[in-house]
């Protein structure tokens, strides 16, 4: 009986780990304005945002040449207080006409904070359709 319980527990653990690992850590968005991230200005256009939890980085890849950066994740933000399991959006800090990538929210995950603007700024939130 004990052996069966150990086998059942092991199987459940593997299934759960596979489900969590299998969740998408990527979101696509069409950004309608140029923006800064990781010290680089990226042009408007379609982008893919890939999270790498092990390295605490976000890879941002655009369609154009030179439209890719690797941004460090400063911290993670609890999804329960900000979004639902199905929401996906990108947040920019806006100072004047300058947009800086601040947060990336991927469905089913806590948010990724990439940049914190000190001082007065606005948030520009782009909701990303599924």
C-alpha positions in Angstrom: 0.0 0.0 0.0 2.8 2.4 0.9 4.6 1.7 -2.4 1.3 2.5 -4.3 1.0 5.8 -2.4 4.6 6.8 -3.3 4.1 5.9 -6.9 0.8 7.9 -7.0 2.4 10.9 -5.3 5.4 10.8 -7.7 3.1 10.6 -10.7 1.0 13.6 -9.5 4.2 15.6 -8.9 5.4 14.9 -12.4 2.1 15.9 -13.9 1.9 19.1 -12.0 5.5 20.0 -12.8 4.8 19.3 -16.5 1.7 21.5 -16.5 3.5 24.4 -14.8 6.5 24.1 -17.1 4.3 23.8 -20.1 2.6 27.1 -19.5 3.6 29.8 -22.0 6.2 32.2 -20.9 5.8 34.4 -24.0 3.4 37.1 -25.1 3.1 38.9 -28.4 2.2 42.6 -28.8 2.1 45.2 -31.5 3.7 48.3 -29.9 2.4 51.5 -31.7 5.3 53.7 -30.6 9.1 53.6 -30.1 10.2 52.7 -26.6 13.3 52.2 -24.5 14.3 48.9 -22.8 17.7 47.8 -21.4 19.4 51.1 -22.6 18.2 50.7 -26.2 15.5 52.5 -28.2 13.3 50.0 -30.1 11.1 51.1 -33.0 7.3 50.7 -33.1 6.1 47.3 -34.4 5.3 43.7 -33.4 7.3 42.2 -30.6 7.6 38.9 -28.7 8.4 39.0 -25.0 10.1 35.8 -23.7 10.5 35.3 -19.9 13.4 33.2 -18.6 12.7 32.7 -14.9 16.0 30.8 -14.3 18.1 33.8 -15.6 15.7 36.5 -14.4 15.6 38.0 -17.8 13.1 39.1 -20.5 14.1 38.7 -24.1 12.4 41.2 -26.3 12.4 40.4 -30.0 11.0 42.6 -32.8 10.7 42.0 -36.5 13.2 44.6 -37.6 17.0 44.4 -37.6 18.4 45.5 -34.3 15.0 45.1 -32.6 16.1 42.7 -29.9 17.2 43.2 -26.3 17.7 41.2 -23.1 16.3 43.1 -20.1 17.0 42.1 -16.5 13.9 41.4 -14.4 14.0 43.7 -11.3 11.3 41.9 -9.4 8.1 39.8 -9.8 4.7 41.2 -8.9 1.8 39.1 -7.6 -0.8 38.5 -10.4 -3.7 38.2 -8.0 -3.7 41.8 -7.0 -3.2 43.2 -10.6 -4.7 40.9 -13.2 -6.6 37.7 -13.8 -5.3 34.3 -15.0 -6.2 35.2 -18.6 -5.0 38.8 -18.8 -2.0 39.8 -20.8 -0.7 43.3 -21.1 2.5 45.4 -21.4 3.0 48.5 -19.3 5.2 51.5 -20.2 6.3 54.4 -18.1 5.8 57.7 -20.0 7.8 60.8 -19.3 7.0 63.5 -21.9 7.2 61.7 -25.3 9.6 59.0 -24.0 8.2 55.5 -23.3 10.1 53.0 -21.2 9.1 49.3 -21.0 8.2 48.8 -17.3 6.1 45.6 -16.9 5.2 42.5 -18.8 2.2 40.5 -17.7 1.8 36.9 -19.1 -1.4 35.0 -18.5 -1.2 32.6 -15.6 2.0 34.1 -14.2 3.1 36.8 -11.8 4.1 40.1 -13.5 7.7 40.9 -14.5 9.0 44.4 -13.6 11.8 45.5 -15.9 12.1 49.1 -15.0 10.9 51.5 -12.3 10.7 55.2 -13.2 11.3 57.5 -10.3 9.6 60.8 -10.3 6.4 61.9 -12.0 5.4 59.7 -14.9 2.3 58.2 -16.5 1.5 54.6 -17.2 0.6 53.5 -20.8 -1.0 50.1 -20.6 -1.4 48.0 -23.8 -3.9 45.1 -23.4 -2.7 42.2 -25.5 -5.5 40.0 -27.1 -5.2 36.3 -26.7 
